[in-house]
Amino acid sequence: MTSRTRMMKTTLLSALFIVYVQAICDKELVRPLEWTGGSFEWPNLSTKALYKSSGRFIGKNNIATRAQIYKDDVIVAFPRYKPGIPVTLGKVCLKQRNCEAVISPFPDWSSQEEGNSAAFQSVVDLFIDNNEILWILDVGVVNTLNSPVRKSPPRVIAFNLRANKQARILDLSGLVAQASRLQYLAVEYAPDGRPFVYISDAATRSLLVFDVAGNRGYRVVLPKAVVGCGRRDVLYIALVQKGCGNNFIIFTYLSSPRIFSIRTDYLRAGSASGKIQDIGVKPNRAVILGTDLGSAIFFRYEGQSEIYRWDTNTPFLPANFVLVYKSDNCFLATQAVADLRRERMRVLESNFPDYVQDTVGCGATQKLSLMTGCL
Ligand SMILES: *[C@@H]1O[C@H](CO)[C@@H](O)[C@H](O)[C@H]1NC(C)=O
């Protein structure tokens, strides 16, 4: 064997090795993450035992409902619907080697302390923007399903992921009413580069708009025509980003028969009157799950496991709804989330209805799956 062929062989072998390693990594990234209850990474066993004995950790009360993906990590919200939720904002790596995924507090344990208003109290939604800022909606109220207790003002915390540090706290106290129920948030940058936060308030039939640079917010009240007939209804919002031209927010109440949109430049100008477009009739009650960060919206019908993709450039009609995913038995999606690094969509799903009815046994099963299944 000449040294040249030997060298070629070595090169070929190392190339094959790289492909092999890449395949292992990809396999890890394709496998769903799955866990039950609050599968947290504790500092040590005595801390866990202490949390358990004092009622600060009740495994079956923990459920992740919202997520965002940053590089190879998934940042997850565990709203404090019930007592015993030690971590309201967690992080789990997509590259898990164990069957049961392990969630660490994000950014640390001290940020999770219930009752300490300097820590997160109940995180209900998350949004990562193009500048690697994580926006965290903390409603400040815990035990929301049983006996709600306010622990801090409602607020949005901006966390700079690249610098790994908290950047801003937006106090929403002045924008809410006693009855407010803040549910979803989305963030965009105006053409002049100023960030704006949009938050749905189901109880006051409004969208809160926060001009971060100007440190001021206002409430845009929606017309009566947008409401449905449900008690304690849910107000979904989805930010559609057009790349060029105006972005808009698609919104609908769970129980409303119709779906609406408003251009975000109108929201930033502080007025909705005459600017809301009725874009169609929903075939059924629909749960808006998220977007692809572009013009597509993902949704499912209430209680149904099929997820549809609707390109908002087309009319809101069943002929334009593409079936893209179906959850396994007992699972329902609570979010469809973009995985930018791999240009894929993932689905956060759980047996949420069982959780609400307290019939989860050892704990809610939670799963983050690739939308398009295995390779
Ligand atoms: C367990 O971790 C907690 C929190 O970090 C610490 O205060 C405590 O000393 C640790 N206990 C043991 C036995 O290592």
The ligand as an ORCA input file, in Angstrom:
! r2SCAN-3c Opt
* xyz 0 1
  C     -28.194     20.014     49.189
  O     -28.327     21.175     48.374
  C     -28.723     22.326     49.080
  C     -29.011     23.428     48.079
  O     -27.935     23.580     47.179
  C     -27.651     22.709     50.091
  O     -28.036     23.866     50.821
  C     -27.442     21.537     51.038
  O     -26.377     21.823     51.912
  C     -27.155     20.254     50.266
  N     -27.172     19.146     51.203
  C     -26.303     18.149     51.137
  C     -26.498     17.059     52.161
  O     -25.414     18.093     50.331
*
